[in-house]
Amino acid sequence: MIQLRTLVPFLIILLTAGCHQKETISPSVIPEPLHVALSGNSSFLIKPSTPVVIEDSSMLPAVTLLSEISHIDFNLSFGDPKGTSHPAIVLAFDHRLDSLSQEGYVLDINQQTLTIKAAGPQGLFYAVETIRQLLPADVANSGSELALPAGHIIDRPRFEWRGMHLDVSRHFMPTAFIKKYIDYLAMHKLNVFHWHLVDGIGWRIEIKSHPELTDIGAWRKVKPNLQPWQEFEVWRDGDEAPKYGGYYTQDEIREIVAYAAERFITVVPEIELPGHSEVVFQCYPHLCCKDATGKFIKNSGVYCASNPAAYQLLEDVLDEVIELFPSNYIHIGGDEVSKTNWNNCPDCQQLMQRKAYDAYELQSHFINHFDTYLKSKGRQLIGWHEILEGELSPTATVMYWGAETGVTDCLKEGHPTVLTTGSHLYFDHYQSLSKQEPKAFGGYAPLKKVYDYEPVPDGLDQKHLNQLLGVQANIWTEYMPNEKHVEYMLFPRIAALSEVAWQKKGTKNWEHFRYKMNQMLKHYEAMDINYAYSALRPTVQVELLNAQQLKVSLSTELEADIYYTTDGTEPNSESATLYKQPFMLSESATIKTIAYKDGQATGKAESREAILHKAAGAEVTLHSAPEAKYASNGPATLTDTDFGGDKWGNGKWLGILDKDFEASIQLSEPKQINSLKLSCIEENGAGIFYPSSIEVSVSDNGEDYKPVGTWDNKVNYQPPWSSAVSNTQFPVTFEPLTTQFIRVKASYPKIKGMGVFLFIDEVVIE
């Protein structure tokens, strides 16, 4: 077989022979093809009269897609492409292209013929998806002739697994939207739809052998004091509270799976076990663990690992899942499994003693049972990386969602692995720092961060590289109650994901991607997709140059014009200053910005305070270490004047867990001061609270401190915990004094049964 490194140059020579292109163009194709050479000198015209010639019916999905994209009902014929009259569109299989994989393709375009070649039907389909992006976004209004630039494209993907996940347990999404979601994946050349059908809060798949799972488990109560995704109590006949939920019938699932297959997308179902199953135990309480008195232990969402009935129910479920989903992989979850009930269940303890297990090995015992069961049915188990706890079957596949730093260790475990790295590929995280963003889970994954993600760690050897199946992004829908909100969180980040998954390592170019997104956004608009404007919202970066001067830089991730004011007035394209380069401030100011694209504002104005205070740039000593994940820039974070805003997961906050915050600040020289403000953020539902008290002390020598002022929090924290986010500067005022050494201590509130974070981003001294 011809190797790829020799095949591509050979194809380029073959396709360009006799071509004399005077003008090359840079097409806006996402993901970027392996090789592109297109000319602006000539084109192939697609018309209603253009014949389409195919070899056999396996090519029909590609022809159907081309017809949908172009809005043309083509005159289709079967025959030998070599005998085709011109002009024509010709689809052909060429097994010399096997090295491009079944997903690779070659486009050869001249004035007479549009030739689409691939080793298999999937490659032809992806070639047509590329043609979509070579045509005008608003094809329906582009006239009867559609012009494709002459030239050629050679393409193939980097990874075999290019996935997108959707959680429908927290919020049920209708069948019509699931099909639309699959279309979105196909458009971006993604080939795996990971369908999260089951979680502790809702069961979404009809199981005929256990109808209670949907009769009861698909519906939950709506309570006015809680959001729907925070309430685990199922709705039952006779309940006065409104019910919320839904499920997919087996016929609907077959319809969706077939729809995906026509677009060369594999649907991988997820059935959670042994944890995240609270709803199951409201249907079948006997599957919970019992304590020594024979009473059921509190529902923690974990199956009793010593109860044969638990295994039987799940085998029944998997039997029906296997019949519905032809995917080689069945996802079993396996994440975040509490061991508390097992440790308090005499039957589980007896099993652990008999097998010489600890609790982690008991988890492996449970998971390995279903690995064996799935193998007996000709299927492959895949689960979140927590299934590595204990002794995992060597044949299991791992889906890693942890930190980037843990990828190498995960791969060295020796299992086939899909990377869904939480820092970059969780699309439930915020897309910008703007206060206009809808509520999200708390992390920060803007478009460029997704685009910059490189799955393969430096220094990874070939053995472990071969275990890397590919990449996937995840959408958890706690804060996405409807399909428009899902679209908002998916687009345009799915475009960045597609380039991560498709492009060869080292070939991505952010500036070129920004250019291409201008056209891609037009495609989204033509498809009425509710894409996020986050990448078009101005970001204000304030850099402390010295104690008397701030440098202000403005930017948008995607191309747009930015207008700004520094006097607090509302900006617009007529009265504000057009941003061209960074500018300096010698005093505090309110910076307001707005972005325009194609003459239209991309959203409301953004506002940011740039504050020069007496501790700006001062030396800081931290006496309480932050958590590694929330260490920001260390002590300097507190006096860099770069405030974190209302997104605690954006890397600009220091997070202190279960201890008091204490820091000493040394000014450049003795200064007169009369207040200290501690800038904090709070989200109780995430375990982040305001301090219970703040104390400020000063010193003449940097060693002996005396208190000069305090602040006390009057709030008595009680559950239920709110998911609302607020950030405040808490002032401690005192009589004017002159000092160089200041110490601030913030006490954390002690709350039984939970860890408590303090998040702090700046100490403002005036």
C-alpha positions in Angstrom: 0.0 0.0 0.0 1.3 3.5 -0.9 2.2 5.4 2.3 0.5 8.7 3.1 3.8 10.6 3.0 4.4 9.5 -0.6 0.8 9.4 -1.7 0.0 13.1 -1.1 2.9 14.5 -3.1 2.1 12.0 -5.9 -1.6 13.2 -6.0 -0.5 16.8 -6.0 1.7 16.3 -9.0 -1.0 14.3 -10.8 -3.7 16.8 -10.1 -1.7 19.9 -11.0 -0.2 18.5 -14.2 -1.2 20.8 -17.0 -2.6 23.4 -14.6 -1.3 27.0 -14.9 -2.9 28.8 -12.1 -2.2 32.5 -12.0 -4.3 33.4 -9.0 -4.7 31.3 -5.9 -7.4 31.8 -3.3 -7.6 30.9 0.4 -10.9 29.1 0.9 -12.7 29.2 4.2 -13.0 25.5 4.9 -13.4 24.2 8.5 -11.7 21.9 9.4 -8.7 22.8 7.3 -8.0 20.2 4.6 -4.7 18.5 4.4 -3.8 20.1 1.0 -5.6 22.9 -0.8 -4.8 24.5 -4.2 -7.7 26.5 -5.6 -7.7 29.2 -8.3 -9.7 32.3 -8.9 -9.2 32.1 -12.6 -11.9 29.6 -13.5 -14.7 27.7 -11.9 -17.1 24.8 -12.3 -20.8 25.8 -12.5 -23.3 23.7 -10.7 -26.7 24.1 -12.4 -30.1 22.3 -12.2 -29.2 20.7 -15.6 -25.8 19.4 -14.4 -25.8 15.6 -14.4 -24.5 13.5 -11.5 -22.8 10.2 -12.3 -22.3 7.6 -9.6 -21.1 4.0 -9.5 -23.5 2.4 -7.0 -26.1 3.2 -4.4 -23.6 3.5 -1.5 -22.8 6.9 -3.0 -26.4 8.1 -2.5 -25.8 9.8 1.0 -23.2 12.1 -0.6 -25.5 12.9 -3.5 -28.4 13.5 -1.2 -26.3 15.9 0.9 -25.2 17.8 -2.3 -28.8 18.1 -3.4 -29.8 19.5 0.1 -26.9 22.0 0.1 -27.4 23.2 -3.4 -31.2 23.1 -3.4 -31.0 21.2 -6.7 -32.8 18.0 -7.6 -30.0 16.5 -9.8 -30.4 14.2 -12.8 -28.8 11.1 -11.4 -27.3 8.3 -13.4 -25.4 5.1 -12.7 -22.4 4.3 -14.9 -18.8 4.3 -15.7 -17.3 7.8 -14.8 -14.8 7.5 -17.7 -17.6 7.6 -20.3 -19.3 10.7 -18.9 -20.1 13.7 -21.1 -19.3 17.1 -19.8 -20.0 19.2 -17.8 -20.8 16.8 -15.0 -20.4 15.9 -11.4 -18.7 12.6 -11.1 -18.4 10.5 -7.9 -15.9 7.6 -8.0 -14.3 5.1 -5.7 -10.5 4.9 -6.1 -8.9 2.3 -3.9 -5.5 3.9 -4.6 -6.7 6.4 -1.9 -6.9 3.8 0.8 -4.0 5.5 2.6 -6.3 8.5 3.0 -8.5 6.2 5.1 -12.2 5.6 4.4 -12.8 9.2 5.5 -10.3 10.8 3.2 -11.2 12.3 -0.2 -9.9 14.1 -3.3 -11.7 17.0 -5.0 -10.7 17.8 -8.5 -12.4 20.8 -10.0 -12.2 22.3 -13.5 -14.5 24.0 -15.8 -15.8 20.8 -17.3 -16.0 18.4 -14.3 -16.4 18.3 -10.6 -14.8 14.9 -9.6 -15.2 13.6 -6.1 -13.0 10.6 -5.3 -12.6 8.5 -2.1 -11.9 5.0 -1.0 -15.4 4.7 0.5 -18.8 6.4 0.9 -17.8 8.3 4.0 -15.0 10.1 2.2 -17.4 11.2 -0.5 -19.8 12.5 2.1 -17.1 14.6 3.8 -16.0 15.9 0.3 -19.5 17.3 -0.1 -19.4 18.9 3.3 -16.3 20.7 2.1 -18.2 21.7 -1.1 -20.8 23.2 1.3 -18.2 25.7 2.5 -16.9 26.5 -1.0 -20.4 27.7 -1.9 -22.2 30.9 -0.7 -23.7 30.6 2.8 -27.1 31.7 1.5 -27.2 29.2 -1.3 -31.0 29.4 -1.6 -30.8 33.0 -2.8 -27.6 32.7 -4.9 -29.3 32.2 -8.3 -29.5 29.2 -10.6 -25.8 28.8 -11.0 -23.3 28.0 -8.2 -19.6 28.5 -8.9 -16.9 26.3 -7.4 -13.3 27.6 -7.8 -11.1 25.4 -9.9 -8.3 23.4 -8.3 -8.0 20.5 -6.0 -8.3 19.4 -2.4 -6.7 16.4 -0.8 -7.9 15.6 2.7 -8.0 13.1 5.5 -8.6 13.2 9.3 -6.1 13.0 12.1 -8.1 11.0 14.6 -10.5 8.1 14.1 -12.7 9.3 17.1 -14.0 12.8 16.6 -16.8 13.1 19.1 -19.4 15.4 20.5 -21.4 14.6 23.6 -24.9 15.7 24.7 -26.5 15.2 28.2 -30.2 14.8 27.9 -30.7 13.6 31.4 -30.7 17.0 33.1 -32.9 18.4 30.4 -34.7 16.3 27.9 -34.2 17.4 24.2 -36.8 16.5 21.6 -36.1 14.0 18.8 -36.2 16.8 16.1 -33.3 18.6 17.9 -31.3 15.4 18.3 -31.4 15.0 14.5 -30.4 18.7 14.1 -27.6 18.1 16.5 -26.4 15.2 14.4 -26.4 17.4 11.3 -24.3 19.9 13.2 -21.7 17.2 13.9 -21.7 16.0 10.3 -21.2 19.5 9.0 -18.0 19.7 11.0 -16.8 16.2 10.0 -17.3 14.8 13.5 -18.2 11.1 13.5 -19.2 10.1 17.1 -22.4 11.2 18.9 -22.0 10.3 22.6 -25.6 10.3 23.9 -25.8 10.7 27.7 -29.2 9.1 28.1 -29.1 8.2 31.8 -28.0 10.1 35.0 -29.2 10.4 38.5 -31.8 13.0 37.7 -33.6 11.4 34.7 -33.9 8.2 32.7 -34.4 8.9 29.0 -34.5 5.5 27.1 -37.5 3.2 27.0 -36.7 -0.2 28.4 -39.6 -2.6 27.7 -38.5 -5.1 30.3 -38.5 -2.5 33.0 -41.2 0.2 32.1 -40.9 1.9 35.5 -37.6 3.4 34.4 -39.5 5.8 32.1 -43.0 5.7 33.6 -41.4 7.0 36.8 -37.8 7.8 36.2 -38.3 10.0 33.2 -40.3 12.6 35.2 -39.4 14.8 38.1 -41.2 17.4 40.2 -40.9 21.0 39.5 -40.4 22.9 42.8 -40.5 26.7 42.9 -37.5 27.1 45.2 -35.2 24.8 43.1 -34.0 24.7 39.5 -35.2 21.5 37.7 -31.7 20.1 37.5 -31.3 20.4 41.3 -34.3 18.3 42.2 -34.0 14.5 42.3 -37.6 13.7 43.4 -39.6 11.9 40.8 -43.1 12.9 39.8 -45.8 10.3 40.5 -49.5 10.1 39.5 -51.5 12.3 41.8 -48.7 14.8 42.6 -49.9 18.4 42.5 -46.5 19.8 41.5 -45.9 20.1 37.7 -43.9 17.3 36.1 -40.8 17.8 34.0 -38.9 15.5 31.7 -39.5 13.1 28.8 -37.9 10.0 27.2 -37.2 8.5 23.8 -39.2 5.5 22.7 -37.3 2.6 21.1 -38.8 3.5 17.7 -37.5 7.1 18.1 -34.1 5.8 19.0 -34.0 3.5 16.0 -35.0 6.5 13.8 -32.2 8.6 15.3 -29.6 5.9 15.0 -30.5 5.4 11.3 -30.5 9.1 10.7 -27.0 9.3 12.2 -25.8 6.3 10.2 -26.8 8.1 6.9 -24.4 10.8 8.0 -21.7 8.4 9.0 -22.0 9.2 12.6 -21.8 6.4 15.2 -24.2 6.9 18.2 -22.6 5.7 21.5 -25.2 5.4 24.2 -24.3 6.0 27.9 -26.0 4.0 30.7 -24.6 5.1 34.0 -23.3 2.5 36.5 -22.5 1.9 39.3 -23.1 5.5 40.3 -25.1 8.6 39.1 -28.3 6.4 39.4 -30.5 8.1 42.0 -33.5 7.9 39.8 -33.2 4.1 39.4 -33.6 3.6 43.1 -36.8 5.7 43.2 -38.1 3.1 40.8 -36.6 0.1 42.5 -35.6 0.8 46.1 -34.5 -2.8 46.7 -31.4 -2.2 44.5 -29.9 0.1 47.2 -27.5 -1.1 49.9 -28.9 -1.9 53.4 -27.3 -1.2 56.8 -26.8 -3.7 59.6 -30.4 -3.3 60.8 -31.8 -4.2 57.3 -32.9 -0.7 56.5 -32.1 0.9 53.1 -29.2 3.3 53.3 -29.8 6.8 52.0 -29.9 6.9 48.2 -26.5 8.0 47.1 -27.0 6.9 43.5 -24.9 3.8 43.7 -26.1 0.2 43.1 -25.5 -2.3 45.8 -22.5 -4.2 44.5 -23.5 -7.4 46.4 -27.1 -7.5 45.2 -27.6 -10.0 42.2 -30.8 -8.1 41.3 -28.8 -5.0 40.5 -26.7 -6.9 38.0 -29.8 -8.6 36.5 -31.5 -5.2 35.9 -28.5 -3.7 34.2 -28.0 -6.8 32.1 -31.7 -6.5 31.0 -31.1 -2.8 30.2 -27.9 -3.5 28.2 -29.6 -6.3 26.2 -32.1 -3.8 24.9 -29.5 -1.1 24.4 -27.4 -3.5 22.3 -30.4 -4.3 20.2 -31.0 -0.6 19.6 -27.5 0.7 19.0 -25.1 -1.0 16.6 -22.1 0.9 18.0 -19.1 -1.2 18.9 -18.9 0.8 22.1 -21.3 1.0 25.0 -20.5 3.7 27.5 -21.2 2.7 31.1 -20.2 6.0 32.9 -18.3 4.7 35.9 -17.4 8.2 37.2 -17.7 9.8 40.7 -18.8 6.6 42.5 -19.3 7.2 46.2 -18.0 4.3 48.3 -19.9 5.3 51.4 -22.8 2.9 51.1 -20.6 0.0 50.2 -18.5 0.6 53.3 -21.7 0.6 55.4 -23.4 -2.4 53.8 -22.7 -5.7 55.6 -23.3 -7.7 52.4 -20.9 -5.5 50.4 -18.4 -5.8 53.2 -18.7 -9.6 53.2 -18.1 -9.6 49.4 -15.1 -7.4 49.9 -13.7 -9.7 52.6 -14.3 -12.8 50.5 -12.6 -11.4 47.5 -9.9 -9.5 49.5 -11.1 -6.2 47.9 -11.0 -2.7 49.0 -13.8 -0.3 47.9 -12.0 0.7 44.7 -11.5 -3.0 43.8 -15.2 -3.6 44.5 -15.9 -0.9 41.9 -13.7 -2.7 39.4 -15.5 -5.9 40.3 -18.8 -4.3 39.3 -17.5 -2.7 36.1 -15.5 -5.7 35.0 -18.7 -7.8 35.3 -20.2 -5.7 32.6 -17.1 -5.6 30.6 -17.3 -9.4 30.4 -21.0 -9.2 29.7 -20.6 -6.7 26.8 -17.8 -8.8 25.3 -20.0 -11.8 25.4 -22.4 -9.8 23.2 -19.7 -8.7 20.8 -19.5 -5.1 22.2 -16.8 -3.0 23.8 -17.0 -1.3 27.2 -16.0 2.4 27.5 -16.2 4.5 30.6 -15.0 7.7 32.2 -11.4 7.5 33.5 -12.5 6.7 37.1 -13.0 3.1 35.9 -9.2 2.9 36.2 -9.6 2.8 40.0 -8.9 -0.7 41.2 -8.1 -3.4 38.6 -9.7 -2.6 35.2 -10.1 -5.2 32.5 -7.3 -4.7 30.0 -9.8 -4.7 27.1 -11.8 -1.7 28.4 -11.6 1.7 26.8 -11.1 4.9 28.8 -12.7 8.3 28.2 -10.4 10.8 30.1 -12.0 14.0 31.3 -9.4 15.2 33.9 -6.7 17.8 33.7 -4.3 18.2 30.8 -1.4 17.2 33.1 -2.9 13.8 33.6 -3.1 12.7 30.0 0.2 11.0 29.8 -0.4 9.0 33.0 -3.8 7.9 31.7 -2.4 6.7 28.4 0.4 4.8 30.2 -2.3 2.7 31.9 -2.4 0.9 28.6 -6.0 1.3 27.5 -7.4 2.7 24.3 -8.3 6.3 25.2 -10.5 9.1 24.1 -9.6 12.6 25.5 -12.4 14.9 26.7 -10.0 17.0 28.7 -12.1 19.1 31.1 -10.0 22.3 30.9 -10.5 22.7 27.2 -13.3 20.5 25.9 -16.2 21.0 28.4 -18.6 23.2 26.5 -20.7 23.8 29.6 -18.0 26.2 30.7 -18.1 30.0 30.1 -17.1 31.3 26.6 -16.1 34.8 27.7 -15.7 36.9 30.8 -18.6 39.1 29.9 -21.4 39.7 32.4 -23.7 39.2 29.4 -23.0 35.5 29.4 -25.8 33.2 30.5 -25.2 31.2 33.7 -22.7 28.4 33.1 -21.0 25.7 35.1 -18.1 27.8 36.2 -15.0 26.9 34.1 -13.6 29.0 31.3 -13.2 27.6 27.8 -13.2 30.4 25.2 -12.9 29.7 21.5 -9.1 30.2 21.3 -8.5 27.9 24.3 -10.5 25.2 22.6 -8.6 25.8 19.3 -5.2 25.8 20.9 -5.8 22.4 22.6 -3.2 19.8 21.5 -4.2 16.3 22.5 -0.8 14.7 22.2 1.5 15.5 25.2 5.1 16.4 24.4 7.4 13.4 24.6 4.7 10.7 24.3 6.2 7.6 22.8 4.7 5.8 19.8 3.3 2.9 21.8 1.1 5.1 23.9 0.3 7.4 21.0 -1.2 4.4 19.3 -3.7 4.1 22.2 -5.1 7.5 21.6 -8.3 7.0 19.6 -9.2 10.7 19.4 -10.9 13.6 21.1 -14.4 14.7 22.1 -16.1 17.7 23.6 -18.9 17.4 26.2 -22.1 19.3 26.8 -23.5 18.9 30.2 -26.9 20.6 30.4 -27.4 21.7 34.0 -27.7 25.3 32.8 -29.1 24.6 29.3 -32.9 24.1 29.6 -33.6 24.2 25.8 -32.1 23.6 22.4 -31.4 27.3 21.7 -29.2 27.4 24.8 -27.4 24.2 23.7 -26.7 25.8 20.3 -25.4 28.9 22.1 -22.9 26.8 24.1 -22.0 24.6 21.1 -21.3 27.3 18.4 -18.8 28.4 17.4 -16.6 26.2 19.7 -17.6 23.1 17.6 -15.6 24.6 14.7 -12.5 24.8 16.9 -13.0 21.3 18.0 -13.3 20.1 14.4 -9.9 21.5 13.6 -8.4 19.9 16.8 -9.8 16.5 15.8 -9.1 16.7 12.0 -5.9 18.7 11.4 -2.4 17.2 11.4 -0.4 18.2 14.5 1.5 21.4 14.0 -0.6 22.7 11.1 -3.2 24.8 12.9 -3.1 28.6 12.4 -5.2 30.8 14.7 -5.1 33.8 12.5 -6.2 31.8 9.5 -9.0 30.2 11.6 -10.2 33.7 12.6 -10.4 34.6 8.9 -12.3 31.4 8.0 -14.8 32.0 10.8 -16.0 35.1 9.0 -17.6 32.9 6.4 -18.5 30.1 8.8 -20.6 32.5 10.9 -22.5 33.4 7.7 -23.3 29.7 7.3 -24.5 29.5 10.9 -26.8 32.5 10.3 -28.2 31.0 7.1 -29.0 27.9 9.1 -30.7 30.0 11.9 -28.2 28.7 14.5 -28.2 30.5 17.7 -24.4 30.8 17.9 -22.7 32.7 20.8 -21.4 36.2 20.2 -18.9 35.6 23.0 -15.9 35.5 20.6 -17.0 38.9 19.3 -17.3 40.5 22.8 -14.4 42.9 23.7 -12.0 41.8 26.3 -10.2 44.4 28.4 -6.7 43.5 29.5 -5.2 45.8 32.1 -1.5 45.5 32.7 0.3 47.2 35.6 3.4 48.9 34.1 4.4 50.6 37.3 2.7 52.1 40.4 1.6 55.1 38.3 0.6 53.6 35.0 -1.7 51.0 33.5 -1.5 49.6 30.0 -4.9 48.8 28.5 -5.3 46.3 25.6 -8.6 45.5 23.9 -9.3 42.5 21.8 -12.0 40.2 20.4 -11.3 36.5 19.6 -12.9 36.8 16.2 -12.5 39.7 13.8 -14.4 42.9 14.8 -14.0 46.6 15.2 -13.8 47.8 18.8 -14.9 51.2 20.0 -14.2 52.5 23.6 -14.6 55.3 26.0 -12.6 56.0 29.3 -15.0 58.5 30.9 -17.8 56.1 31.6 -20.0 57.2 28.7 -21.7 54.6 26.5 -19.7 53.8 23.4 -20.9 53.5 19.9 -19.4 53.6 16.4 -20.1 57.3 16.0 -19.0 58.9 19.2 -16.4 56.5 20.7 -12.8 56.0 19.8 -11.9 53.2 17.3 -9.4 50.9 19.0 -6.1 50.6 17.1 -3.4 49.9 19.7 -2.9 49.6 23.5 -3.2 52.9 25.4 -2.0 54.1 28.8 -3.8 55.3 31.9 -2.3 57.3 34.7 -5.3 57.2 36.9 -8.3 55.0 37.6 -11.0 54.9 34.9 -14.2 53.2 33.8 -13.5 51.6 30.4 -16.5 50.9 28.2 -16.3 49.0 25.0 -18.5 47.7 22.2 -17.7 45.6 19.1 -19.1 46.0 15.6 -19.0 43.5 12.8 -20.3 44.3 9.3 -21.6 47.6 10.6 -23.7 46.0 13.4 -23.1 45.9 17.1 -22.4 42.4 18.3 -23.9 43.0 21.7 -24.3 45.4 24.5 -21.5 47.5 25.7 -19.0 46.0 28.2 -17.7 47.8 31.2 -14.5 47.4 33.2 -13.0 49.3 36.0 -9.2 50.0 35.7 -8.1 50.8 39.2 -4.8 52.3 40.3 -4.5 52.0 44.1 -1.7 52.4 46.6 -0.9 48.7 46.7 -0.6 48.3 42.9 2.4 46.2 42.2 3.3 45.9 45.9 5.1 42.8 47.2 2.8 40.2 48.7 3.5 37.2 51.0 0.8 34.6 51.2 0.5 32.8 54.5 -2.2 30.5 53.3 -1.6 28.5 50.1 -4.3 28.4 47.4 -5.4 25.1 45.8 -3.1 24.3 42.8 -6.1 24.5 40.4 -6.9 28.0 41.7 -3.4 29.5 42.2 -3.7 32.0 39.4 -0.4 34.0 39.4 0.4 33.3 43.0 0.8 36.2 45.5 1.2 38.8 42.7 -2.5 38.1 41.8 -3.5 40.3 44.8 -1.9 43.5 43.6 -1.8 43.2 39.8 -4.9 45.4 39.3 -6.3 42.6 37.0 -9.7 41.9 38.6 -11.2 38.5 38.0 -14.8 39.7 37.3 -17.7 37.4 37.9 -16.2 34.1 36.5 -14.4 32.3 39.4 -13.1 29.6 37.0 -11.3 32.0 34.6 -7.8 31.6 36.2 -7.7 35.1 37.8 -8.8 34.1 41.3 -6.9 32.6 44.2 -9.0 29.8 45.8 -8.3 28.9 49.4 -10.0 25.7 50.7 -11.0 25.1 54.3 -8.7 27.6 55.9 -8.4 31.2 56.6 -6.9 33.6 54.0 -3.9 35.6 55.2 -1.5 37.8 53.3 1.1 40.5 54.1 1.6 43.4 51.8 4.7 45.6 51.7 4.3 48.9 49.9 7.2 50.5 48.0 7.4 53.1 50.7 5.4 54.3 53.7 2.1 55.8 52.5 -0.9 57.3 54.2 -3.9 54.9 54.0 -7.4 54.7 55.5 -9.1 51.7 53.9 -8.5 48.2 52.6 -11.0 46.4 50.3 -10.9 42.7 49.8 -12.3 41.7 46.4 -14.2 38.4 46.7 -16.6 36.2 44.7 -19.3 33.9 45.9 -21.3 30.9 44.5 -22.6 28.8 47.4 -23.7 26.0 45.1 -20.1 25.5 44.1 -18.9 25.7 47.7 -17.6 29.3 47.4 -18.5 31.7 50.2 -17.8 35.2 51.3 -15.5 35.5 54.4 -17.2 35.4 57.8 -14.9 38.3 58.9 -11.9 40.4 57.8 -9.2 41.9 60.0 -6.6 44.4 58.9 -3.4 45.0 60.8 -0.4 47.3 60.2 3.2 47.2 61.3 6.1 49.7 61.7 8.8 47.0 61.1 7.1 44.2 59.1 7.2 41.9 62.1 4.9 43.2 64.9 1.4 43.9 63.7 -1.5 45.6 65.5 -5.2 45.5 64.3 -6.7 48.7 63.0 -10.0 47.6 61.6 -12.5 44.7 61.0 -15.5 43.8 58.9 -18.0 41.1 59.9 -20.4 39.2 57.6 -23.9 39.3 59.0 -25.2 36.4 56.8 -26.0 33.1 58.5 -25.4 30.6 55.7 -28.0 27.8 55.4 -29.0 25.4 52.6 -30.3 25.1 50.0 -27.3 26.5 48.3 -27.8 29.1 45.6 -26.1 28.9 42.2 -26.2 32.7 41.9 -22.8 34.4 41.5 -21.9 37.7 43.0 -18.6 39.5 43.5 -18.0 42.3 46.0 -15.2 44.5 47.4 -15.6 44.3 51.2 -14.3 47.6 52.8 -12.4 47.8 56.1 -12.0 51.5 57.0 -9.9 53.0 59.8 -8.5 56.3 60.8 -5.8 57.7 58.4 -2.3 56.4 59.2 1.0 56.1 57.5 2.6 52.6 57.1 4.5 50.4 54.7 3.4 47.0 56.1 -0.2 45.8 56.0 -1.6 42.3 56.8 -5.1 41.1 56.0 -6.8 38.0 57.3 -10.2 36.7 56.1 -11.8 33.9 58.1 -13.8 31.3 56.2 -17.3 30.3 57.4 -17.4 26.8 58.9 -20.3 24.8 57.4 -20.9 21.3 58.5 -20.6 18.6 55.9 -19.0 20.6 53.1 -15.7 22.1 52.0 -15.6 25.9 51.9 -13.6 28.0 49.4 -12.6 31.6 49.8 -11.9 33.2 46.4 -9.9 36.4 46.3 -8.5 38.4 43.4 -7.3 41.8 44.6 -6.4 43.7 47.8 -7.2 47.4 47.1 -5.6 49.8 49.5 -6.5 53.5 49.5 
